[in-house]
Amino acid sequence: MTGEPLTERSARVVAARKLTRRAGRDAAGLFLAEGRQAVAEALADPAGVREVFATEAAAAAHRDLLTGAPVPVRPVTDRAAAALSETVTPQGLVAVCALRDVPADVLVDAPPSLSVALAELADPGNAGTVLRTADACGAGAVVFGAGSADPYGGKAVRSSAGSLFHVDVVRGAPLPELLPRLRAAGVTVLAADGGGEAALDELGPELTGPVLWLFGNEARGVPADLAALADARVRIPMRGRAESLNLAAAAAICLYTTQLAQR
């Protein structure tokens, strides 16, 4: 890393800053990954990384990661790093990466043993957490239906803790069309629903083949028209007095239970 640090007014930083907004990401086909873990996972597949920005302090702290990096590493000022960050305390290390979208047809042609679809998910933090959980449970893909949070936003990328780079991402898929196609391809579609007719702990063969779990909006749940397209609406039995679980917790339980059944 040589040369004068780029400032927040430099053309490269100005262009990268546009990636903090969804419209900018979609227009450029790029997104930002901030912090050591995200940058390390991105560099594991350097073909998808365009460049890395690092402050002097970050370059010194992560010398082992950046020395010999197969992409340009550009010095930036602290203010430039702050302009590229969506956090209160910027980490000073940001990679510019290509969007990792795959077409929905990939899931239909070769269904993974476990996958997830999100319908109208609102919270970017939940988007990243579900990606992380899906990765931990061996899921092959996460589908973000139309109207869902963008998995490439800063909060989602941070919450995924690098898992965004491990699973296939499908965005904007029309779920009313995709779910029947997946079922026809042999995938069991299960809609998580607190009032579902099937109990998670009573499922058996339903979990052993290719499974796609469908989760909905944090407040409204899975839309009724999509739940009607599932093989079953599944509830998580609870002994305590809590009315419900938050989406991230419910997803973790459903995906882990499926992982156990598929061992």
Residue pairs with C-beta under 8 A, 6 or more apart in sequence:
1 54
1 59
1 66
1 73
1 74
1 75
2 75
3 74
3 75
4 75
5 55
5 56
5 75
5 76
5 77
5 80
6 12
6 13
6 53
6 74
6 75
6 76
6 77
6 80
7 13
7 76
7 77
7 79
7 80
8 14
8 17
8 77
8 79
8 80
8 82
8 83
10 80
12 51
12 53
12 74
13 53
13 76
13 80
13 83
13 84
15 28
16 32
16 53
16 84
16 94
16 96
17 83
17 84
18 24
18 27
18 28
19 25
19 28
19 30
19 31
19 32
19 96
20 32
20 84
20 86
20 154
22 150
22 152
22 153
25 31
25 99
25 150
25 152
26 99
29 98
29 99
30 50
30 96
30 97
30 98
30 99
31 96
31 97
31 99
31 152
31 157
32 84
32 94
32 95
32 96
32 97
32 154
32 157
33 39
33 41
33 42
33 94
33 95
33 97
33 157
33 164
34 84
34 85
34 86
34 87
34 90
34 91
34 93
34 94
34 95
34 154
34 157
34 158
35 91
35 93
35 158
36 62
36 65
36 91
36 93
37 161
37 162
38 95
38 157
38 158
38 161
38 162
38 164
38 165
39 52
39 62
39 65
39 93
39 94
39 95
40 65
40 162
41 162
41 164
41 165
41 166
42 48
42 49
42 95
42 97
42 165
43 49
43 52
43 65
43 69
43 70
43 71
43 95
44 165
45 165
46 69
46 70
46 71
48 97
48 98
48 100
49 71
49 95
49 96
49 97
49 98
50 71
50 96
50 97
50 98
51 71
51 72
51 73
51 74
51 95
51 96
52 66
52 69
52 71
52 72
52 73
52 74
52 93
52 94
52 95
52 96
53 73
53 74
53 75
53 76
53 80
53 81
53 84
53 93
53 94
53 95
53 96
54 62
54 66
54 73
54 74
54 75
54 76
54 81
54 92
54 93
54 94
55 75
55 76
55 77
55 78
55 81
55 92
55 93
56 75
57 78
57 92
58 81
58 91
58 92
58 93
59 66
59 73
59 75
62 93
66 73
71 95
76 84
76 92
78 90
78 92
81 90
81 91
81 92
81 93
81 94
82 90
84 90
84 94
85 91
85 94
85 154
86 153
86 154
86 155
87 154
87 158
99 152
100 164
100 165
100 168
100 169
101 169
101 170
101 171
102 141
102 168
102 169
102 170
103 170
104 143
104 170
104 173
104 178
106 141
106 168
106 170
107 115
107 141
107 143
107 168
107 170
107 178
107 182
107 187
107 212
108 178
108 181
108 182
108 185
109 185
111 182
111 185
111 186
111 187
111 210
111 212
112 139
112 140
112 141
112 168
112 210
113 138
113 140
113 209
113 210
113 211
113 262
114 134
114 137
114 138
114 139
114 140
114 210
114 211
114 212
114 213
114 255
114 258
114 259
114 262
115 134
115 139
115 140
115 141
115 142
115 143
115 187
115 210
115 211
115 212
115 213
116 130
116 134
116 139
116 141
116 142
116 143
116 212
116 213
116 214
116 215
116 251
116 255
117 142
117 143
117 145
117 173
117 175
117 178
117 179
117 212
117 213
117 214
117 215
118 127
118 130
118 142
118 143
118 144
118 145
118 148
118 215
118 216
119 145
119 147
119 148
119 175
119 214
119 215
119 216
119 217
119 222
119 223
119 226
120 145
120 147
120 148
120 216
120 217
120 220
120 223
121 127
121 130
121 144
121 145
121 148
121 149
121 215
121 216
121 217
121 218
121 247
122 148
122 149
122 217
122 218
122 219
123 149
123 218
123 247
124 149
124 150
124 151
124 153
124 154
124 155
124 156
124 159
125 155
125 156
125 159
126 149
126 159
126 218
126 246
126 247
126 248
127 144
127 148
127 149
127 150
127 151
127 153
127 156
127 159
127 160
128 151
128 155
128 156
128 157
128 158
128 159
128 160
128 161
128 163
128 164
129 159
129 160
129 248
129 251
130 142
130 215
130 247
130 248
130 251
131 142
131 151
131 156
131 159
131 160
131 163
131 164
131 167
131 169
132 159
132 160
132 161
132 163
133 248
133 251
133 252
133 255
134 142
134 163
134 167
134 251
134 255
135 160
135 163
135 166
135 167
136 163
137 255
137 256
137 258
137 259
138 259
138 262
139 167
139 255
140 167
140 168
141 167
141 168
141 169
141 170
142 151
142 167
142 168
142 169
142 170
143 170
143 173
143 175
143 178
143 212
144 150
144 151
144 169
144 170
144 171
144 172
144 173
145 172
145 173
145 174
145 175
146 172
146 173
146 174
146 175
148 171
149 156
150 156
150 171
151 157
151 160
151 164
151 169
151 171
152 164
156 164
157 164
175 214
175 226
175 229
176 225
176 226
176 229
179 189
179 212
179 214
179 226
179 229
179 230
180 229
182 189
182 212
183 189
183 229
183 231
185 210
186 209
186 210
187 209
187 210
187 211
187 212
188 206
188 207
188 209
188 210
188 211
188 212
188 231
189 211
189 212
189 214
189 229
189 230
189 231
190 203
190 206
190 211
190 212
190 213
190 214
190 230
190 231
190 232
190 233
190 234
190 254
191 214
191 216
191 222
191 226
191 227
191 230
191 232
191 233
191 234
192 213
192 214
192 215
192 216
192 221
192 222
192 234
192 235
192 236
192 250
192 251
192 254
193 221
193 222
193 227
193 233
193 234
193 235
194 221
194 235
194 236
194 244
195 233
195 235
196 232
196 233
196 234
196 235
197 232
197 233
197 235
198 206
198 232
198 233
198 234
198 235
199 234
199 235
199 236
199 237
200 234
200 235
200 236
200 237
200 253
200 254
200 257
201 237
201 257
203 232
203 234
203 257
203 261
204 261
206 231
206 232
207 257
207 258
207 261
207 262
208 261
208 262
211 258
211 262
213 251
213 254
213 255
213 258
214 222
214 226
214 227
214 230
215 222
215 247
215 250
215 251
216 222
216 223
216 226
217 223
218 246
218 247
222 230
222 233
227 233
234 254
236 245
236 250
236 253
236 254
238 245
245 253
